[in-house]
Amino acid sequence: MSEVYQVVVNEEEQYSIWPADREIPAGWSATGPSGSQDDCLAHIEEVWTDMRPLSLRQRMAADQAG
């Protein structure tokens, strides 16, 4: 039987997959679907369009604003 994964995200809006039968590490939370590794990675590819960490995106936006 193939392993079931879940999509997880951290406070910097960085995505990963984690085995669904394991406790999610501190600093990460479940988001999006669970399923096969390929399904979870496909979801991440759709939603994680800006690979920069959230703090960097915010800092760059503040620099552009003035």
mmCIF file of the N, C-alpha and C atoms, coordinates in Angstrom:
data_MODEL
# 
_entry.id   MODEL 
# 
loop_
_atom_site.group_PDB 
_atom_site.id 
_atom_site.type_symbol 
_atom_site.label_atom_id 
_atom_site.label_alt_id 
_atom_site.label_comp_id 
_atom_site.label_asym_id 
_atom_site.label_entity_id 
_atom_site.label_seq_id 
_atom_site.pdbx_PDB_ins_code 
_atom_site.Cartn_x 
_atom_site.Cartn_y 
_atom_site.Cartn_z 
_atom_site.occupancy 
_atom_site.B_iso_or_equiv 
_atom_site.pdbx_formal_charge 
_atom_site.auth_seq_id 
_atom_site.auth_comp_id 
_atom_site.auth_asym_id 
_atom_site.auth_atom_id 
_atom_site.pdbx_PDB_model_num 
ATOM 1   N N  . MET A 1 1  ? 0.845  -1.185 0.000  1.00 0.00 ? 1  MET A N  1 
ATOM 2   C CA . MET A 1 1  ? 0.000  0.000  0.000  1.00 0.00 ? 1  MET A CA 1 
ATOM 3   C C  . MET A 1 1  ? 0.883  1.238  0.000  1.00 0.00 ? 1  MET A C  1 
ATOM 4   N N  . SER A 1 2  ? 0.527  2.232  -0.786 1.00 0.00 ? 2  SER A N  1 
ATOM 5   C CA . SER A 1 2  ? 1.343  3.434  -0.866 1.00 0.00 ? 2  SER A CA 1 
ATOM 6   C C  . SER A 1 2  ? 1.064  4.346  0.323  1.00 0.00 ? 2  SER A C  1 
ATOM 7   N N  . GLU A 1 3  ? 2.083  5.090  0.690  1.00 0.00 ? 3  GLU A N  1 
ATOM 8   C CA . GLU A 1 3  ? 1.987  5.969  1.850  1.00 0.00 ? 3  GLU A CA 1 
ATOM 9   C C  . GLU A 1 3  ? 1.119  7.183  1.531  1.00 0.00 ? 3  GLU A C  1 
ATOM 10  N N  . VAL A 1 4  ? 0.373  7.649  2.527  1.00 0.00 ? 4  VAL A N  1 
ATOM 11  C CA . VAL A 1 4  ? -0.466 8.838  2.385  1.00 0.00 ? 4  VAL A CA 1 
ATOM 12  C C  . VAL A 1 4  ? 0.290  10.014 2.988  1.00 0.00 ? 4  VAL A C  1 
ATOM 13  N N  . TYR A 1 5  ? 0.308  11.118 2.263  1.00 0.00 ? 5  TYR A N  1 
ATOM 14  C CA . TYR A 1 5  ? 0.984  12.337 2.693  1.00 0.00 ? 5  TYR A CA 1 
ATOM 15  C C  . TYR A 1 5  ? -0.035 13.447 2.871  1.00 0.00 ? 5  TYR A C  1 
ATOM 16  N N  . GLN A 1 6  ? 0.380  14.498 3.573  1.00 0.00 ? 6  GLN A N  1 
ATOM 17  C CA . GLN A 1 6  ? -0.437 15.700 3.661  1.00 0.00 ? 6  GLN A CA 1 
ATOM 18  C C  . GLN A 1 6  ? 0.443  16.900 3.338  1.00 0.00 ? 6  GLN A C  1 
ATOM 19  N N  . VAL A 1 7  ? -0.187 17.927 2.811  1.00 0.00 ? 7  VAL A N  1 
ATOM 20  C CA . VAL A 1 7  ? 0.515  19.167 2.514  1.00 0.00 ? 7  VAL A CA 1 
ATOM 21  C C  . VAL A 1 7  ? 0.592  19.967 3.805  1.00 0.00 ? 7  VAL A C  1 
ATOM 22  N N  . VAL A 1 8  ? 1.786  20.476 4.099  1.00 0.00 ? 8  VAL A N  1 
ATOM 23  C CA . VAL A 1 8  ? 1.996  21.297 5.289  1.00 0.00 ? 8  VAL A CA 1 
ATOM 24  C C  . VAL A 1 8  ? 2.625  22.623 4.874  1.00 0.00 ? 8  VAL A C  1 
ATOM 25  N N  . VAL A 1 9  ? 2.429  23.633 5.727  1.00 0.00 ? 9  VAL A N  1 
ATOM 26  C CA . VAL A 1 9  ? 2.966  24.966 5.457  1.00 0.00 ? 9  VAL A CA 1 
ATOM 27  C C  . VAL A 1 9  ? 3.502  25.530 6.763  1.00 0.00 ? 9  VAL A C  1 
ATOM 28  N N  . ASN A 1 10 ? 4.551  26.360 6.669  1.00 0.00 ? 10 ASN A N  1 
ATOM 29  C CA . ASN A 1 10 ? 5.087  26.984 7.876  1.00 0.00 ? 10 ASN A CA 1 
ATOM 30  C C  . ASN A 1 10 ? 4.723  28.469 7.906  1.00 0.00 ? 10 ASN A C  1 
ATOM 31  N N  . GLU A 1 11 ? 5.183  29.177 8.928  1.00 0.00 ? 11 GLU A N  1 
ATOM 32  C CA . GLU A 1 11 ? 4.831  30.587 9.095  1.00 0.00 ? 11 GLU A CA 1 
ATOM 33  C C  . GLU A 1 11 ? 5.390  31.469 7.986  1.00 0.00 ? 11 GLU A C  1 
ATOM 34  N N  . GLU A 1 12 ? 6.406  30.997 7.294  1.00 0.00 ? 12 GLU A N  1 
ATOM 35  C CA . GLU A 1 12 ? 6.989  31.745 6.177  1.00 0.00 ? 12 GLU A CA 1 
ATOM 36  C C  . GLU A 1 12 ? 6.298  31.406 4.853  1.00 0.00 ? 12 GLU A C  1 
ATOM 37  N N  . GLU A 1 13 ? 5.188  30.664 4.937  1.00 0.00 ? 13 GLU A N  1 
ATOM 38  C CA . GLU A 1 13 ? 4.413  30.230 3.772  1.00 0.00 ? 13 GLU A CA 1 
ATOM 39  C C  . GLU A 1 13 ? 5.249  29.388 2.811  1.00 0.00 ? 13 GLU A C  1 
ATOM 40  N N  . GLN A 1 14 ? 6.098  28.542 3.387  1.00 0.00 ? 14 GLN A N  1 
ATOM 41  C CA . GLN A 1 14 ? 6.856  27.566 2.626  1.00 0.00 ? 14 GLN A CA 1 
ATOM 42  C C  . GLN A 1 14 ? 6.138  26.229 2.772  1.00 0.00 ? 14 GLN A C  1 
ATOM 43  N N  . TYR A 1 15 ? 5.997  25.511 1.680  1.00 0.00 ? 15 TYR A N  1 
ATOM 44  C CA . TYR A 1 15 ? 5.215  24.275 1.648  1.00 0.00 ? 15 TYR A CA 1 
ATOM 45  C C  . TYR A 1 15 ? 6.115  23.049 1.628  1.00 0.00 ? 15 TYR A C  1 
ATOM 46  N N  . SER A 1 16 ? 5.568  21.964 2.112  1.00 0.00 ? 16 SER A N  1 
ATOM 47  C CA . SER A 1 16 ? 6.234  20.671 2.074  1.00 0.00 ? 16 SER A CA 1 
ATOM 48  C C  . SER A 1 16 ? 5.165  19.586 2.170  1.00 0.00 ? 16 SER A C  1 
ATOM 49  N N  . ILE A 1 17 ? 5.604  18.340 2.102  1.00 0.00 ? 17 ILE A N  1 
ATOM 50  C CA . ILE A 1 17 ? 4.692  17.225 2.356  1.00 0.00 ? 17 ILE A CA 1 
ATOM 51  C C  . ILE A 1 17 ? 5.217  16.459 3.556  1.00 0.00 ? 17 ILE A C  1 
ATOM 52  N N  . TRP A 1 18 ? 4.296  15.803 4.259  1.00 0.00 ? 18 TRP A N  1 
ATOM 53  C CA . TRP A 1 18 ? 4.647  15.075 5.471  1.00 0.00 ? 18 TRP A CA 1 
ATOM 54  C C  . TRP A 1 18 ? 3.791  13.813 5.524  1.00 0.00 ? 18 TRP A C  1 
ATOM 55  N N  . PRO A 1 19 ? 4.367  12.702 5.946  1.00 0.00 ? 19 PRO A N  1 
ATOM 56  C CA . PRO A 1 19 ? 3.556  11.485 6.063  1.00 0.00 ? 19 PRO A CA 1 
ATOM 57  C C  . PRO A 1 19 ? 2.347  11.720 6.972  1.00 0.00 ? 19 PRO A C  1 
ATOM 58  N N  . ALA A 1 20 ? 1.177  11.349 6.509  1.00 0.00 ? 20 ALA A N  1 
ATOM 59  C CA . ALA A 1 20 ? -0.072 11.632 7.229  1.00 0.00 ? 20 ALA A CA 1 
ATOM 60  C C  . ALA A 1 20 ? -0.162 10.895 8.557  1.00 0.00 ? 20 ALA A C  1 
ATOM 61  N N  . ASP A 1 21 ? 0.578  9.807  8.702  1.00 0.00 ? 21 ASP A N  1 
ATOM 62  C CA . ASP A 1 21 ? 0.499  9.040  9.946  1.00 0.00 ? 21 ASP A CA 1 
ATOM 63  C C  . ASP A 1 21 ? 1.504  9.505  11.004 1.00 0.00 ? 21 ASP A C  1 
ATOM 64  N N  . ARG A 1 22 ? 2.209  10.591 10.727 1.00 0.00 ? 22 ARG A N  1 
ATOM 65  C CA . ARG A 1 22 ? 3.183  11.124 11.687 1.00 0.00 ? 22 ARG A CA 1 
ATOM 66  C C  . ARG A 1 22 ? 2.725  12.481 12.195 1.00 0.00 ? 22 ARG A C  1 
ATOM 67  N N  . GLU A 1 23 ? 3.148  12.811 13.397 1.00 0.00 ? 23 GLU A N  1 
ATOM 68  C CA . GLU A 1 23 ? 2.820  14.111 13.979 1.00 0.00 ? 23 GLU A CA 1 
ATOM 69  C C  . GLU A 1 23 ? 3.537  15.203 13.189 1.00 0.00 ? 23 GLU A C  1 
ATOM 70  N N  . ILE A 1 24 ? 2.815  16.269 12.898 1.00 0.00 ? 24 ILE A N  1 
ATOM 71  C CA . ILE A 1 24 ? 3.392  17.386 12.152 1.00 0.00 ? 24 ILE A CA 1 
ATOM 72  C C  . ILE A 1 24 ? 4.400  18.100 13.053 1.00 0.00 ? 24 ILE A C  1 
ATOM 73  N N  . PRO A 1 25 ? 5.589  18.421 12.535 1.00 0.00 ? 25 PRO A N  1 
ATOM 74  C CA . PRO A 1 25 ? 6.604  19.084 13.356 1.00 0.00 ? 25 PRO A CA 1 
ATOM 75  C C  . PRO A 1 25 ? 6.154  20.475 13.813 1.00 0.00 ? 25 PRO A C  1 
ATOM 76  N N  . ALA A 1 26 ? 6.729  20.923 14.916 1.00 0.00 ? 26 ALA A N  1 
ATOM 77  C CA . ALA A 1 26 ? 6.449  22.267 15.425 1.00 0.00 ? 26 ALA A CA 1 
ATOM 78  C C  . ALA A 1 26 ? 6.770  23.297 14.348 1.00 0.00 ? 26 ALA A C  1 
ATOM 79  N N  . GLY A 1 27 ? 5.924  24.303 14.238 1.00 0.00 ? 27 GLY A N  1 
ATOM 80  C CA . GLY A 1 27 ? 6.130  25.354 13.253 1.00 0.00 ? 27 GLY A CA 1 
ATOM 81  C C  . GLY A 1 27 ? 5.460  25.092 11.917 1.00 0.00 ? 27 GLY A C  1 
ATOM 82  N N  . TRP A 1 28 ? 4.873  23.940 11.754 1.00 0.00 ? 28 TRP A N  1 
ATOM 83  C CA . TRP A 1 28 ? 4.194  23.567 10.517 1.00 0.00 ? 28 TRP A CA 1 
ATOM 84  C C  . TRP A 1 28 ? 2.737  23.256 10.827 1.00 0.00 ? 28 TRP A C  1 
ATOM 85  N N  . SER A 1 29 ? 1.858  23.448 9.839  1.00 0.00 ? 29 SER A N  1 
ATOM 86  C CA . SER A 1 29 ? 0.454  23.080 10.009 1.00 0.00 ? 29 SER A CA 1 
ATOM 87  C C  . SER A 1 29 ? -0.066 22.478 8.711  1.00 0.00 ? 29 SER A C  1 
ATOM 88  N N  . ALA A 1 30 ? -1.063 21.613 8.858  1.00 0.00 ? 30 ALA A N  1 
ATOM 89  C CA . ALA A 1 30 ? -1.667 20.964 7.691  1.00 0.00 ? 30 ALA A CA 1 
ATOM 90  C C  . ALA A 1 30 ? -2.467 21.988 6.898  1.00 0.00 ? 30 ALA A C  1 
ATOM 91  N N  . THR A 1 31 ? -2.373 21.888 5.596  1.00 0.00 ? 31 THR A N  1 
ATOM 92  C CA . THR A 1 31 ? -3.133 22.747 4.695  1.00 0.00 ? 31 THR A CA 1 
ATOM 93  C C  . THR A 1 31 ? -3.327 21.984 3.397  1.00 0.00 ? 31 THR A C  1 
ATOM 94  N N  . GLY A 1 32 ? -4.391 22.251 2.697  1.00 0.00 ? 32 GLY A N  1 
ATOM 95  C CA . GLY A 1 32 ? -4.593 21.588 1.422  1.00 0.00 ? 32 GLY A CA 1 
ATOM 96  C C  . GLY A 1 32 ? -4.913 20.114 1.569  1.00 0.00 ? 32 GLY A C  1 
ATOM 97  N N  . PRO A 1 33 ? -4.709 19.354 0.497  1.00 0.00 ? 33 PRO A N  1 
ATOM 98  C CA . PRO A 1 33 ? -5.153 17.962 0.467  1.00 0.00 ? 33 PRO A CA 1 
ATOM 99  C C  . PRO A 1 33 ? -4.173 17.006 1.132  1.00 0.00 ? 33 PRO A C  1 
ATOM 100 N N  . SER A 1 34 ? -4.646 15.813 1.344  1.00 0.00 ? 34 SER A N  1 
ATOM 101 C CA . SER A 1 34 ? -3.769 14.696 1.673  1.00 0.00 ? 34 SER A CA 1 
ATOM 102 C C  . SER A 1 34 ? -4.010 13.638 0.608  1.00 0.00 ? 34 SER A C  1 
ATOM 103 N N  . GLY A 1 35 ? -3.016 12.825 0.368  1.00 0.00 ? 35 GLY A N  1 
ATOM 104 C CA . GLY A 1 35 ? -3.137 11.793 -0.651 1.00 0.00 ? 35 GLY A CA 1 
ATOM 105 C C  . GLY A 1 35 ? -1.771 11.268 -1.027 1.00 0.00 ? 35 GLY A C  1 
ATOM 106 N N  . SER A 1 36 ? -1.619 10.895 -2.272 1.00 0.00 ? 36 SER A N  1 
ATOM 107 C CA . SER A 1 36 ? -0.336 10.363 -2.728 1.00 0.00 ? 36 SER A CA 1 
ATOM 108 C C  . SER A 1 36 ? 0.707  11.480 -2.753 1.00 0.00 ? 36 SER A C  1 
ATOM 109 N N  . GLN A 1 37 ? 1.960  11.074 -2.780 1.00 0.00 ? 37 GLN A N  1 
ATOM 110 C CA . GLN A 1 37 ? 3.046  12.046 -2.861 1.00 0.00 ? 37 GLN A CA 1 
ATOM 111 C C  . GLN A 1 37 ? 2.878  12.911 -4.108 1.00 0.00 ? 37 GLN A C  1 
ATOM 112 N N  . ASP A 1 38 ? 2.563  12.293 -5.235 1.00 0.00 ? 38 ASP A N  1 
ATOM 113 C CA . ASP A 1 38 ? 2.388  13.046 -6.481 1.00 0.00 ? 38 ASP A CA 1 
ATOM 114 C C  . ASP A 1 38 ? 1.239  14.038 -6.391 1.00 0.00 ? 38 ASP A C  1 
ATOM 115 N N  . ASP A 1 39 ? 0.113  13.638 -5.786 1.00 0.00 ? 39 ASP A N  1 
ATOM 116 C CA . ASP A 1 39 ? -1.030 14.547 -5.640 1.00 0.00 ? 39 ASP A CA 1 
ATOM 117 C C  . ASP A 1 39 ? -0.669 15.746 -4.777 1.00 0.00 ? 39 ASP A C  1 
ATOM 118 N N  . CYS A 1 40 ? 0.016  15.493 -3.676 1.00 0.00 ? 40 CYS A N  1 
ATOM 119 C CA . CYS A 1 40 ? 0.392  16.584 -2.774 1.00 0.00 ? 40 CYS A CA 1 
ATOM 120 C C  . CYS A 1 40 ? 1.388  17.527 -3.439 1.00 0.00 ? 40 CYS A C  1 
ATOM 121 N N  . LEU A 1 41 ? 2.368  16.970 -4.138 1.00 0.00 ? 41 LEU A N  1 
ATOM 122 C CA . LEU A 1 41 ? 3.343  17.816 -4.823 1.00 0.00 ? 41 LEU A CA 1 
ATOM 123 C C  . LEU A 1 41 ? 2.694  18.621 -5.940 1.00 0.00 ? 41 LEU A C  1 
ATOM 124 N N  . ALA A 1 42 ? 1.719  18.058 -6.620 1.00 0.00 ? 42 ALA A N  1 
ATOM 125 C CA . ALA A 1 42 ? 0.997  18.796 -7.663 1.00 0.00 ? 42 ALA A CA 1 
ATOM 126 C C  . ALA A 1 42 ? 0.249  19.974 -7.055 1.00 0.00 ? 42 ALA A C  1 
ATOM 127 N N  . HIS A 1 43 ? -0.357 19.773 -5.897 1.00 0.00 ? 43 HIS A N  1 
ATOM 128 C CA . HIS A 1 43 ? -1.055 20.868 -5.218 1.00 0.00 ? 43 HIS A CA 1 
ATOM 129 C C  . HIS A 1 43 ? -0.067 21.974 -4.846 1.00 0.00 ? 43 HIS A C  1 
ATOM 130 N N  . ILE A 1 44 ? 1.074  21.598 -4.298 1.00 0.00 ? 44 ILE A N  1 
ATOM 131 C CA . ILE A 1 44 ? 2.083  22.595 -3.925 1.00 0.00 ? 44 ILE A CA 1 
ATOM 132 C C  . ILE A 1 44 ? 2.531  23.375 -5.151 1.00 0.00 ? 44 ILE A C  1 
ATOM 133 N N  . GLU A 1 45 ? 2.727  22.701 -6.254 1.00 0.00 ? 45 GLU A N  1 
ATOM 134 C CA . GLU A 1 45 ? 3.147  23.375 -7.485 1.00 0.00 ? 45 GLU A CA 1 
ATOM 135 C C  . GLU A 1 45 ? 2.122  24.418 -7.922 1.00 0.00 ? 45 GLU A C  1 
ATOM 136 N N  . GLU A 1 46 ? 0.848  24.149 -7.691 1.00 0.00 ? 46 GLU A N  1 
ATOM 137 C CA . GLU A 1 46 ? -0.214 25.096 -8.055 1.00 0.00 ? 46 GLU A CA 1 
ATOM 138 C C  . GLU A 1 46 ? -0.259 26.307 -7.134 1.00 0.00 ? 46 GLU A C  1 
ATOM 139 N N  . VAL A 1 47 ? -0.083 26.095 -5.832 1.00 0.00 ? 47 VAL A N  1 
ATOM 140 C CA . VAL A 1 47 ? -0.312 27.181 -4.872 1.00 0.00 ? 47 VAL A CA 1 
ATOM 141 C C  . VAL A 1 47 ? 0.950  27.929 -4.461 1.00 0.00 ? 47 VAL A C  1 
ATOM 142 N N  . TRP A 1 48 ? 2.115  27.309 -4.555 1.00 0.00 ? 48 TRP A N  1 
ATOM 143 C CA . TRP A 1 48 ? 3.346  27.962 -4.098 1.00 0.00 ? 48 TRP A CA 1 
ATOM 144 C C  . TRP A 1 48 ? 4.039  28.567 -5.307 1.00 0.00 ? 48 TRP A C  1 
ATOM 145 N N  . THR A 1 49 ? 3.542  29.720 -5.712 1.00 0.00 ? 49 THR A N  1 
ATOM 146 C CA . THR A 1 49 ? 4.028  30.350 -6.937 1.00 0.00 ? 49 THR A CA 1 
ATOM 147 C C  . THR A 1 49 ? 5.180  31.314 -6.694 1.00 0.00 ? 49 THR A C  1 
ATOM 148 N N  . ASP A 1 50 ? 5.375  31.745 -5.460 1.00 0.00 ? 50 ASP A N  1 
ATOM 149 C CA . ASP A 1 50 ? 6.475  32.647 -5.115 1.00 0.00 ? 50 ASP A CA 1 
ATOM 150 C C  . ASP A 1 50 ? 7.297  31.956 -4.034 1.00 0.00 ? 50 ASP A C  1 
ATOM 151 N N  . MET A 1 51 ? 8.471  31.502 -4.397 1.00 0.00 ? 51 MET A N  1 
ATOM 152 C CA . MET A 1 51 ? 9.286  30.691 -3.494 1.00 0.00 ? 51 MET A CA 1 
ATOM 153 C C  . MET A 1 51 ? 9.958  31.499 -2.386 1.00 0.00 ? 51 MET A C  1 
ATOM 154 N N  . ARG A 1 52 ? 9.890  32.808 -2.461 1.00 0.00 ? 52 ARG A N  1 
ATOM 155 C CA . ARG A 1 52 ? 10.525 33.622 -1.420 1.00 0.00 ? 52 ARG A CA 1 
ATOM 156 C C  . ARG A 1 52 ? 9.764  33.478 -0.103 1.00 0.00 ? 52 ARG A C  1 
ATOM 157 N N  . PRO A 1 53 ? 10.480 33.426 1.020  1.00 0.00 ? 53 PRO A N  1 
ATOM 158 C CA . PRO A 1 53 ? 9.800  33.385 2.314  1.00 0.00 ? 53 PRO A CA 1 
ATOM 159 C C  . PRO A 1 53 ? 8.934  34.629 2.512  1.00 0.00 ? 53 PRO A C  1 
ATOM 160 N N  . LEU A 1 54 ? 7.868  34.495 3.291  1.00 0.00 ? 54 LEU A N  1 
ATOM 161 C CA . LEU A 1 54 ? 6.935  35.591 3.538  1.00 0.00 ? 54 LEU A CA 1 
ATOM 162 C C  . LEU A 1 54 ? 7.649  36.826 4.062  1.00 0.00 ? 54 LEU A C  1 
ATOM 163 N N  . SER A 1 55 ? 8.575  36.661 5.004  1.00 0.00 ? 55 SER A N  1 
ATOM 164 C CA . SER A 1 55 ? 9.264  37.823 5.580  1.00 0.00 ? 55 SER A CA 1 
ATOM 165 C C  . SER A 1 55 ? 10.041 38.587 4.514  1.00 0.00 ? 55 SER A C  1 
ATOM 166 N N  . LEU A 1 56 ? 10.640 37.903 3.571  1.00 0.00 ? 56 LEU A N  1 
ATOM 167 C CA . LEU A 1 56 ? 11.366 38.568 2.494  1.00 0.00 ? 56 LEU A CA 1 
ATOM 168 C C  . LEU A 1 56 ? 10.399 39.300 1.572  1.00 0.00 ? 56 LEU A C  1 
ATOM 169 N N  . ARG A 1 57 ? 9.284  38.667 1.222  1.00 0.00 ? 57 ARG A N  1 
ATOM 170 C CA . ARG A 1 57 ? 8.295  39.333 0.365  1.00 0.00 ? 57 ARG A CA 1 
ATOM 171 C C  . ARG A 1 57 ? 7.773  40.598 1.025  1.00 0.00 ? 57 ARG A C  1 
ATOM 172 N N  . GLN A 1 58 ? 7.506  40.532 2.326  1.00 0.00 ? 58 GLN A N  1 
ATOM 173 C CA . GLN A 1 58 ? 7.003  41.704 3.042  1.00 0.00 ? 58 GLN A CA 1 
ATOM 174 C C  . GLN A 1 58 ? 8.052  42.807 3.093  1.00 0.00 ? 58 GLN A C  1 
ATOM 175 N N  . ARG A 1 59 ? 9.300  42.443 3.350  1.00 0.00 ? 59 ARG A N  1 
ATOM 176 C CA . ARG A 1 59 ? 10.375 43.432 3.409  1.00 0.00 ? 59 ARG A CA 1 
ATOM 177 C C  . ARG A 1 59 ? 10.568 44.096 2.051  1.00 0.00 ? 59 ARG A C  1 
ATOM 178 N N  . MET A 1 60 ? 10.529 43.321 0.986  1.00 0.00 ? 60 MET A N  1 
ATOM 179 C CA . MET A 1 60 ? 10.691 43.884 -0.357 1.00 0.00 ? 60 MET A CA 1 
ATOM 180 C C  . MET A 1 60 ? 9.521  44.795 -0.709 1.00 0.00 ? 60 MET A C  1 
ATOM 181 N N  . ALA A 1 61 ? 8.305  44.431 -0.312 1.00 0.00 ? 61 ALA A N  1 
ATOM 182 C CA . ALA A 1 61 ? 7.135  45.274 -0.565 1.00 0.00 ? 61 ALA A CA 1 
ATOM 183 C C  . ALA A 1 61 ? 7.253  46.584 0.201  1.00 0.00 ? 61 ALA A C  1 
ATOM 184 N N  . ALA A 1 62 ? 7.741  46.533 1.427  1.00 0.00 ? 62 ALA A N  1 
ATOM 185 C CA . ALA A 1 62 ? 7.914  47.750 2.224  1.00 0.00 ? 62 ALA A CA 1 
ATOM 186 C C  . ALA A 1 62 ? 8.978  48.645 1.608  1.00 0.00 ? 62 ALA A C  1 
ATOM 187 N N  . ASP A 1 63 ? 10.049 48.053 1.098  1.00 0.00 ? 63 ASP A N  1 
ATOM 188 C CA . ASP A 1 63 ? 11.104 48.831 0.447  1.00 0.00 ? 63 ASP A CA 1 
ATOM 189 C C  . ASP A 1 63 ? 10.584 49.523 -0.801 1.00 0.00 ? 63 ASP A C  1 
ATOM 190 N N  . GLN A 1 64 ? 9.729  48.850 -1.557 1.00 0.00 ? 64 GLN A N  1 
ATOM 191 C CA . GLN A 1 64 ? 9.162  49.441 -2.771 1.00 0.00 ? 64 GLN A CA 1 
ATOM 192 C C  . GLN A 1 64 ? 8.173  50.549 -2.450 1.00 0.00 ? 64 GLN A C  1 
ATOM 193 N N  . ALA A 1 65 ? 7.488  50.439 -1.319 1.00 0.00 ? 65 ALA A N  1 
ATOM 194 C CA . ALA A 1 65 ? 6.480  51.433 -0.936 1.00 0.00 ? 65 ALA A CA 1 
ATOM 195 C C  . ALA A 1 65 ? 7.122  52.726 -0.453 1.00 0.00 ? 65 ALA A C  1 
ATOM 196 N N  . GLY A 1 66 ? 8.353  52.662 -0.075 1.00 0.00 ? 66 GLY A N  1 
ATOM 197 C CA . GLY A 1 66 ? 8.962  53.915 0.306  1.00 0.00 ? 66 GLY A CA 1 
ATOM 198 C C  . GLY A 1 66 ? 9.900  53.788 1.402  1.00 0.00 ? 66 GLY A C  1 
# 
